[in-house]
Amino acid sequence: MATPTLPSTSTLELGAIGNCAYSALVDRYGRIVWCCLPRFDGDPVFNALVDPSDNGALWSFELEDFARSEQFYEPNTAILHTRLFDVHGQGVEIVDFAPRFYHRNRMFRPMTLVRRVTPIAGAPRLRVVLRPRFELGTVKPTLTQGSHHIRYVGPNLTLRLTTDAPISYILGETVFVAKRPLDFILGPDETLAEGIHEVARSFQQNTSDYWRTWSSRLHIPLEWQDDVIRAAITLKLSLFEDTGAIIAAMTTSIPEAPHSGRNWDYRYCWLRDAFFVVRALNSLSEIGTMEDYLRWLGNVVSQAAGGHIKPLYGIGLETELTERIVPHLPGYRGMGPVRIGNQAHEHFQHDVYGNIILGAAQAFHDRRLLRPAGLAEFEQLERVGEQAWRIYDTPDAGMWELRTRARVHTSSALMSWAACDRLAKIAARFGVTERARFWHERADTIRQRILQEAWNEERQAFAESFGGRDLDASVLLMAEVGFIDPRDPRFVSTVDALERTLCDGPYMRRYEAPDDFGKPETAFNICTFWRIDALARIGRKEQAREIFEAMLAARNHLGLLSEDTHPVTREMWGNFPQTYSMVGLINGAVRLSAPWDTQI
């Protein structure tokens, strides 16, 4: 076999598939390079994304004399198609998906990965390379086989591949001619109830029907419809439906910039990120994710009992996410370290209380919900508001999770204001006049403190902390959460100052002051989207549209974004796909699109 010389498995030219229980990332050559099981934060049984060496675990279909590939999503679904062609024009199509559909009056989302390989030209020769590993890549599985299956046995997990491809060729990684369609179903160590082909075919049809129906119910803007739908599906894939938690990203340890050491594990639920996800999907009239998330959030609030709430939790409500380095994994492009866990769970990040109340607020006003929030839930949220009030003017690590510096961050105080403001509005909604007045007075007190102490006369801008002078993109949220009129001269001046200081062309960095690792090198995508939103609000829509188009161009070939963009190379960096970034894309499209009634 003429072994194809393919690029490294460390790339963000990836597609995401999943079913709201687990996910997998597939590169443009049809290689699964990342998949954690049995759930998002589980063992990376395919880890070649962060181990591009020969020891990396992956699942590929290698075409003899490979020449080129094509890759695309089936429209309005989470089903991914990859086509591989050889130098003779022969080719195969790989269809990848994770089953998700209603079955027996409940959502069926098994820990099952389906790959369907179909010859589409000639009689190409290929080999199947299926090399899962366990225990963070340290354990090769023990293999057993049956007539139509292979079992990959690990210490804590056993996977069964059921297939109608020749078992001997898979075990031997032998080249063979692909003359007919082949189905591969990798999942629990269970026997299929029907034939392999019938199961794969029905799973695909039902999964396609589910996603097409889900997408058809979105209320989308007139412009950039395909982009918004893809972003919405990606956000939905980041929901861990079992508990309602929403992960920040599907990966760990993709550096924020080359050789920066800024490698973090994002496979957990940040209250901040989850709020923005819920808000973005709500803007598209997708409220199911909010209802699921509120189940999880209610447990977080109940567990805290009115006291300190962590900025993030495990997707199963785990409170201890001890951060550790995995030394034997070389890391993305060899740029370690690879980290499991996240030290931020130890932080005090005071914006969390506002994010909780903002994330729950719609449930008190939206009459479509199956389980609308009532007075009991309001009283529970008041305990969160009390904590927001107690700490709004005390130092914390801030939303950027600074590990060695504490200040009274403007963004944290802003979210405490939002907590009190929304509680006042919820109380008014229920006619609880006394409580509405109580929370309104507290909100007004915080607002006056922010306007007085965060404003820096020298910089003519709101600074990142009380009494500070450094600039920080997070103050742009003042307009988004309704703290200030975006036409207020102080906000307009702040936008101008941030553009001069933090922007590299269309891209925006988080802050100007050095942090624990020096000055940030890459632009933080959500900050660029906050800039877009601010510009649109203050009347600079054409400029906002230009920057928005630049961000669309920064996505990969499938329309997905990571956390960061390098302003010079335009490369994607940071964990992937980043929910924050996909949120920004939706918000930008909704804000900037021409209205439907201009066309219909």
VEXKE-812628 format. One line per field, with one value per residue (C-alpha): x, y, z. Coordinates in Angstrom, 1 decimal, padded with zeros to 4 digits. Layout:
<nodes>
u <- (X,...) $
v <- (Y,...) $
w <- (Z,...) $
</nodes>
This chain:
<nodes>
u <- (000.0,001.2,000.8,-000.8,001.3,-001.2,-000.8,-000.5,-003.5,-003.0,-005.3,-008.5,-009.7,-012.3,-016.0,-017.9,-020.4,-022.3,-025.7,-025.7,-024.1,-020.6,-018.9,-016.2,-014.0,-013.3,-010.6,-010.9,-009.3,-011.9,-009.8,-011.4,-008.7,-010.7,-013.5,-014.0,-016.2,-018.6,-019.2,-017.6,-015.2,-014.4,-011.3,-010.1,-010.2,-009.2,-006.5,-004.5,-005.4,-003.0,-000.8,000.2,002.9,002.6,001.3,-001.8,-005.2,-007.4,-009.8,-009.1,-010.0,-006.7,-007.1,-004.4,-002.7,-004.8,-005.0,-007.7,-010.7,-014.0,-016.0,-019.4,-022.3,-025.6,-027.7,-029.3,-028.0,-025.0,-024.2,-020.8,-019.8,-016.1,-015.1,-011.7,-010.3,-007.2,-005.0,-007.1,-010.3,-011.6,-013.2,-015.3,-017.7,-017.6,-020.8,-020.2,-022.8,-023.9,-027.5,-030.0,-033.7,-037.0,-037.6,-040.1,-041.2,-037.7,-034.6,-032.3,-028.7,-026.5,-022.8,-022.6,-020.5,-021.7,-019.4,-020.8,-018.3,-019.7,-017.7,-018.7,-016.2,-014.3,-013.0,-010.7,-008.4,-008.3,-007.5,-009.2,-007.0,-008.9,-006.7,-008.5,-006.6,-007.7,-006.5,-005.3,-003.6,-001.5,-003.4,-003.8,-007.0,-007.2,-008.9,-011.4,-013.5,-016.6,-018.0,-019.0,-017.5,-014.3,-014.2,-011.7,-011.4,-010.0,-009.8,-013.0,-014.6,-015.2,-016.1,-017.6,-017.2,-019.9,-019.4,-020.1,-016.5,-014.0,-013.0,-009.6,-008.8,-009.6,-007.5,-004.6,-005.0,-004.9,-005.6,-008.6,-010.9,-014.0,-016.6,-019.7,-021.1,-019.7,-021.1,-019.2,-021.0,-018.7,-020.4,-021.3,-020.4,-023.9,-025.4,-027.4,-031.1,-031.1,-028.7,-025.7,-026.8,-030.4,-029.4,-026.9,-029.4,-032.3,-030.1,-029.0,-032.5,-033.9,-031.0,-031.3,-035.0,-034.4,-031.9,-033.9,-037.0,-035.0,-033.4,-036.8,-038.1,-035.4,-036.3,-033.3,-032.3,-032.7,-029.0,-026.3,-028.9,-026.7,-024.0,-026.5,-028.0,-024.5,-023.6,-026.9,-026.4,-022.9,-024.2,-026.8,-024.1,-022.4,-025.3,-024.9,-028.6,-028.4,-027.9,-028.5,-024.9,-023.3,-019.6,-017.4,-015.6,-015.1,-011.4,-008.6,-005.2,-005.3,-003.0,-004.4,-001.3,001.8,004.1,002.2,001.5,-002.0,-003.4,-006.6,-009.3,-012.7,-014.8,-016.8,-019.7,-018.8,-021.9,-020.7,-020.4,-023.6,-025.6,-024.4,-025.2,-028.7,-029.2,-028.1,-030.3,-033.2,-032.8,-033.5,-036.5,-034.8,-035.8,-035.4,-031.7,-032.6,-035.1,-032.4,-029.8,-032.2,-032.4,-028.7,-028.5,-031.2,-029.0,-026.0,-028.0,-029.6,-026.2,-024.7,-027.5,-026.9,-023.2,-020.2,-020.8,-017.9,-017.4,-017.5,-018.6,-018.3,-021.1,-022.3,-022.3,-018.8,-017.3,-013.6,-011.9,-008.3,-006.0,-003.1,-000.7,-000.5,003.2,003.2,001.0,003.0,000.2,-001.4,001.4,003.8,003.0,002.2,001.3,-001.9,-004.1,-007.0,-009.2,-009.2,-007.8,-010.4,-012.9,-011.0,-011.4,-013.6,-015.2,-017.9,-019.6,-021.0,-024.0,-025.2,-024.7,-026.9,-029.8,-029.4,-029.4,-032.7,-034.5,-036.4,-038.0,-040.0,-041.4,-041.8,-045.2,-044.1,-042.2,-043.5,-042.2,-042.2,-040.5,-042.6,-042.3,-040.5,-037.7,-037.6,-037.0,-034.2,-032.6,-032.9,-030.3,-028.0,-028.7,-027.8,-024.4,-024.0,-024.7,-022.3,-019.3,-019.9,-017.1,-014.6,-011.5,-011.8,-010.0,-012.3,-013.9,-010.5,-009.6,-006.3,-004.4,-002.1,-003.9,-007.1,-008.9,-012.4,-013.2,-015.7,-017.2,-017.8,-019.5,-021.5,-022.9,-023.8,-025.7,-027.5,-028.4,-030.1,-031.7,-033.2,-034.5,-036.3,-037.9,-038.9,-040.4,-042.4,-043.6,-045.2,-046.5,-044.2,-043.8,-041.8,-039.1,-039.0,-038.2,-035.7,-033.7,-034.0,-032.4,-029.5,-029.1,-029.0,-026.4,-024.1,-024.7,-023.6,-020.4,-019.5,-020.1,-017.9,-015.2,-014.7,-014.5,-010.9,-010.8,-007.3,-008.2,-011.7,-013.0,-014.4,-011.4,-011.1,-011.3,-012.4,-009.7,-007.7,-006.5,-005.9,-008.5,-010.4,-012.9,-015.4,-016.7,-018.4,-021.0,-022.3,-024.5,-025.5,-026.9,-028.7,-026.5,-025.9,-027.4,-025.0,-025.2,-024.0,-020.8,-018.9,-019.7,-018.9,-015.6,-014.8,-015.4,-013.0,-010.4,-010.7,-010.3,-007.1,-005.6,-006.8,-007.6,-005.4,-007.4,-010.8,-009.6,-009.8,-007.7,-009.1,-007.0,-003.8,-002.1,000.2,-001.1,000.5,001.9,002.7,000.8,-001.9,-000.7,-003.9,-007.3,-010.2,-013.0,-015.9,-014.3,-014.4,-018.1,-018.7,-017.1,-019.4,-022.4,-021.2,-020.5,-024.0,-025.7,-023.9,-024.8,-021.7,-023.4,-021.3,-018.1,-019.7,-020.6,-017.1,-015.7,-018.4,-017.5,-013.9,-014.9,-016.9,-013.8,-011.8,-013.9,-012.7,-014.1,-017.1,-018.1,-016.7,-014.6,-012.2,-011.5,-008.8,-007.6,-004.0,-004.1,-001.1,-001.4,-005.2,-004.9,-007.4,-006.0,-007.6,-010.1,-012.6,-015.3,-015.7,-019.3,-018.4,-017.3,-020.3,-022.5,-020.9,-021.6,-025.3,-025.5,-023.7,-026.0,-029.2,-028.0,-026.8,-029.2,-031.7,-035.2,-037.3,-039.9,-037.4,-037.7,-041.1) $
v <- (000.0,003.5,004.9,008.3,011.2,013.1,016.2,015.9,014.8,018.0,020.3,022.3,021.6,019.4,018.6,017.8,015.1,014.1,013.4,015.5,012.7,012.5,013.9,013.1,015.3,014.2,015.8,016.5,013.1,011.1,010.5,010.5,012.3,013.1,011.3,011.0,008.3,007.6,011.3,014.7,014.7,011.0,009.1,010.2,006.8,008.6,011.2,011.8,015.5,015.9,012.9,013.3,010.6,007.0,006.3,008.4,006.7,007.3,005.7,006.2,004.8,005.1,005.2,003.8,006.5,009.1,012.4,014.7,015.0,016.8,017.3,018.8,018.5,017.2,020.4,021.2,018.1,017.0,014.3,014.7,013.5,013.0,012.0,010.6,010.2,008.5,009.6,007.5,009.3,006.4,007.2,006.5,008.5,008.3,009.3,009.9,010.5,009.8,008.5,010.9,010.6,009.9,006.2,004.7,008.2,009.2,010.6,007.8,008.9,005.8,005.8,004.7,006.0,005.0,005.2,004.2,003.8,003.7,003.4,006.4,005.9,002.9,000.2,002.0,000.1,001.1,-000.1,000.4,001.6,001.4,002.0,003.1,003.4,003.7,005.4,008.6,006.6,004.4,001.2,-000.7,-002.7,-006.4,-007.7,-010.5,-011.3,-012.9,-013.5,-009.9,-008.0,-007.0,-006.2,-003.6,-004.4,-001.8,-001.6,000.4,000.4,-002.2,-001.1,-003.4,-002.8,-004.5,-004.5,-006.2,-005.5,-008.4,-008.8,-010.2,-007.2,-004.8,-006.8,-007.0,-003.4,-005.1,-003.3,-004.5,-003.4,-001.5,-002.8,-002.5,-000.3,-001.1,-000.2,000.2,000.6,001.2,001.3,-000.6,-004.3,-005.3,-007.4,-005.5,-006.2,-006.3,-006.7,-004.3,-002.6,-002.2,-000.7,001.8,002.8,003.3,005.2,007.5,008.2,008.8,011.0,013.0,013.5,014.6,017.3,018.5,018.9,020.6,023.1,023.8,025.2,027.8,031.4,032.5,035.9,036.6,036.8,034.2,031.4,028.4,029.9,030.5,027.0,025.4,027.5,026.5,022.8,023.1,024.7,022.0,019.3,020.9,020.1,017.1,016.3,013.8,016.6,019.8,021.0,022.8,022.3,025.3,023.2,019.6,019.5,020.0,021.6,023.2,026.2,029.7,030.7,028.7,027.5,029.7,027.1,028.5,025.0,024.4,021.7,023.1,020.0,021.3,023.7,027.3,029.2,032.2,030.4,028.4,031.6,033.0,029.7,029.7,033.4,032.8,029.8,031.6,034.4,031.7,030.5,027.3,027.1,023.4,023.8,026.5,024.1,021.4,023.8,025.2,021.6,021.6,025.2,024.5,021.9,024.2,026.9,024.4,022.9,026.3,027.2,030.9,030.8,030.7,029.3,028.1,029.5,026.0,022.4,019.0,018.0,015.6,018.4,017.4,020.1,019.0,019.3,019.0,020.1,017.8,017.4,014.3,014.1,011.2,013.1,015.4,017.8,019.6,019.9,018.8,021.9,020.6,020.4,018.4,019.1,017.2,019.2,022.9,024.9,027.6,025.6,026.9,030.6,033.3,034.8,037.2,037.6,034.0,035.2,037.5,034.8,032.5,035.0,036.1,032.5,031.9,035.1,034.2,031.3,033.8,035.6,033.0,031.5,028.8,026.8,023.4,024.3,028.1,029.4,030.8,032.4,029.5,029.7,033.5,033.1,030.6,033.1,035.9,033.9,034.1,037.9,038.3,036.8,039.1,042.1,041.0,040.6,043.0,045.4,042.8,041.5,038.4,036.5,038.1,036.5,035.9,033.7,035.4,033.1,035.5,038.8,039.9,043.2,044.6,043.8,046.0,043.0,041.2,044.2,044.6,041.1,041.8,044.8,042.6,040.1,042.8,044.4,041.2,040.2,043.5,042.8,039.3,040.6,043.2,040.5,038.7,041.9,041.6,045.4,045.5,043.1,044.9,048.1,046.4,044.9,048.0,050.1,047.7,047.7,051.5,051.5,049.2,051.1,054.4,052.7,051.3,054.7,056.5,054.0,052.2,055.3,056.4,060.1,059.8,057.0,058.3,054.8,052.4,050.5,046.8,047.4,050.0,052.7,051.1,052.4,049.2,048.4,045.2,044.1,042.7,046.2,046.0,043.8,047.0,047.6,043.9,043.5,046.9,048.7,051.7,053.4,052.4,056.0,057.3,059.3,057.4,054.1,055.4,056.7,053.4,051.6,054.0,053.5,049.7,049.8,051.8,049.6,046.0,045.6,044.1,044.9,043.2,041.1,042.0,040.8,040.4,043.0,045.0,044.2,041.2,038.2,035.1,034.2,037.6,039.6,037.8,037.1,036.0,037.6,036.2,035.6,036.4,039.8,040.5,039.6,041.9,044.7,043.9,044.1,047.4,049.0,048.0,049.4,052.8,053.1,051.9,049.0,049.0,048.8,046.0,044.1,044.3,042.8,040.2,039.0,038.8,036.5,034.3,034.0,033.0,029.8,026.5,024.8,023.5,026.8,026.1,028.4,027.8,030.1,032.3,033.7,034.6,038.2,037.6,034.0,033.9,030.4,029.1,028.4,027.4,024.8,023.7,024.1,027.0,027.7,031.3,031.8,030.1,032.2,035.4,034.3,033.9,037.1,039.0,037.6,038.4,041.9,042.8,041.0,042.8,042.1,039.5,042.0,043.7,040.6,039.1) $
w <- (000.0,-000.8,002.7,002.5,003.9,005.9,008.0,011.8,013.8,015.8,013.9,014.5,010.9,012.6,012.6,015.8,016.1,019.3,020.9,024.1,026.0,024.4,021.4,018.9,016.6,013.0,010.9,007.2,006.4,008.2,011.3,014.7,016.7,019.9,021.8,025.5,026.9,028.5,028.6,027.7,030.6,030.4,029.3,025.9,024.2,021.0,021.9,018.7,018.9,021.9,021.0,017.4,017.8,016.8,020.3,019.6,019.7,016.6,014.2,010.5,007.1,005.1,001.3,-000.8,-003.0,-001.3,-003.2,-001.7,000.5,000.9,004.0,004.9,007.2,006.0,006.1,009.4,011.1,013.2,010.6,009.0,005.5,004.5,001.0,000.3,-003.3,-004.6,-007.5,-009.9,-009.0,-006.9,-003.6,-000.6,001.5,005.3,007.2,010.9,013.6,017.1,017.3,018.9,018.5,020.4,021.0,023.4,024.6,025.6,024.1,022.8,023.0,023.5,023.9,020.3,017.4,013.9,010.8,007.4,004.5,000.9,-002.3,-004.5,-007.5,-008.7,-006.4,-003.9,-001.6,002.0,005.5,008.8,011.6,014.9,017.9,021.0,024.3,027.9,031.1,029.4,026.7,028.9,028.4,025.2,025.2,025.3,022.1,021.8,018.7,017.5,014.0,013.4,016.3,018.1,021.8,023.1,026.8,029.2,033.0,033.4,030.0,027.2,023.7,021.1,017.4,015.4,011.6,008.3,007.2,007.4,011.0,010.0,007.9,010.8,013.3,010.9,009.6,006.1,002.9,001.0,-001.8,-000.8,-003.3,-001.2,001.7,005.1,008.5,011.8,015.1,018.1,021.5,024.6,024.9,023.8,021.0,018.4,018.3,014.5,011.6,011.4,008.2,009.3,012.6,011.0,008.4,010.8,013.3,010.5,009.2,012.7,013.7,010.6,011.2,014.7,013.8,010.8,013.0,015.8,013.3,011.6,014.9,015.3,014.8,012.8,011.3,007.6,006.9,007.6,008.1,007.5,009.8,012.6,012.3,012.4,015.5,017.2,016.5,017.9,021.1,021.5,021.1,024.1,026.4,028.7,028.8,031.6,034.1,032.1,032.4,029.4,028.7,027.7,025.0,024.0,024.4,026.9,026.6,023.2,023.8,023.6,021.7,020.4,023.2,025.7,028.4,028.5,028.2,030.1,030.5,029.3,029.5,032.5,033.1,033.8,035.0,033.0,029.7,030.2,030.7,027.4,025.7,027.1,026.2,022.6,022.0,023.7,021.1,018.4,020.4,021.4,025.0,025.6,026.4,029.0,030.7,030.9,032.2,034.9,036.3,036.7,038.0,040.6,042.1,042.1,044.0,046.4,047.2,047.9,050.4,050.0,050.4,048.1,044.6,042.5,038.9,037.5,038.3,036.8,034.5,037.1,039.7,040.9,043.1,043.1,039.7,040.9,038.1,037.2,034.3,032.2,031.5,029.0,026.5,024.3,023.7,020.7,018.1,020.9,022.9,026.3,029.0,028.8,031.9,033.4,035.8,036.3,039.2,038.6,040.6,043.7,042.6,043.8,040.7,041.8,038.5,039.0,041.0,038.3,035.7,037.7,038.0,034.4,033.2,035.1,034.5,031.4,033.2,035.3,032.3,029.5,029.3,026.8,029.4,030.6,034.1,034.5,037.6,040.5,043.8,045.4,042.8,043.2,046.9,046.2,043.8,046.4,048.5,045.4,045.2,048.9,048.2,045.1,047.3,050.0,047.7,044.8,046.0,047.2,045.2,043.1,040.3,037.7,034.7,033.1,036.0,037.0,039.2,041.0,041.1,042.8,042.3,042.5,038.9,037.1,035.3,038.6,040.1,036.9,037.2,040.8,039.6,037.0,039.8,041.8,038.8,037.5,040.9,041.1,037.7,038.8,042.0,040.0,037.7,040.7,042.2,045.2,045.4,048.6,047.3,043.9,045.7,047.9,045.0,042.9,045.6,045.9,042.1,042.1,044.9,042.9,039.7,041.3,042.7,039.3,037.5,040.0,040.8,037.5,035.3,034.6,033.6,032.2,029.8,029.2,029.7,032.2,033.6,034.4,038.2,040.7,040.9,038.0,034.7,032.7,030.0,029.6,026.9,029.5,030.3,026.8,028.6,030.2,027.2,026.7,030.2,030.1,032.6,030.5,027.4,024.6,023.3,026.6,025.9,028.5,026.9,023.4,024.7,026.3,023.0,021.2,023.9,023.7,020.0,020.2,022.9,022.4,018.7,016.0,012.9,013.4,016.3,020.0,022.9,026.4,028.3,028.1,031.5,031.6,033.5,035.0,031.6,030.2,027.7,025.7,022.2,020.5,020.1,022.2,019.9,022.2,022.9,019.2,019.1,022.1,020.1,017.2,019.5,021.0,017.6,016.4,019.5,019.2,015.5,013.7,011.9,008.8,010.8,012.9,009.7,008.3,011.5,011.6,008.1,009.2,012.0,009.7,007.6,010.7,011.1,009.9,006.7,008.6,010.2,013.7,015.9,018.7,021.6,020.0,016.7,016.0,014.5,012.2,011.0,011.3,012.9,015.4,018.9,022.2,023.1,020.4,019.5,022.0,023.0,023.8,020.2,018.7,021.0,019.6,016.0,016.8,018.7,015.9,013.2,015.2,015.9,012.4,010.0,008.0,009.2,007.5,006.4,004.1,001.9,002.6) $
</nodes>
